[in-house]
Amino acid sequence: MLAFHPQMFVRVEELEGPRAPVPRPLQSGFSLGRAYRVLGVYNPSETSDAYFILANDRDELWFICQRHLRFAGLHDTAAHHLVWPEHAQSAAD
């Protein structure tokens, strides 16, 4: 059984290279400068990967491999996308 906190948000840090899992989120409507609410988690029995269900910037639902994602915190909000200020700060440096 997989469980997740309903206020959990993740940010995209896309894994590079030929063995990177697909779909690649930055090519599928996701952005570096946002955090995304986790809507669900799926773990197929044939793999050790977990797939997080996220809504992209176009409000499409995608299953994104956990290897592309990093924890962005627990946020008590009704929003499904949050501006990720840490990324904006590092891009300005």
Secondary structure, DSSP 8 states (H G I E B T S, - for coil): -----TTEEEEE----STT--SS-GGGTT--TTEEEE--EEE--TT-S--EEEEE-TTS-EEEEEGGGEEEEEE---S-SEEE-HHHHHHHH-
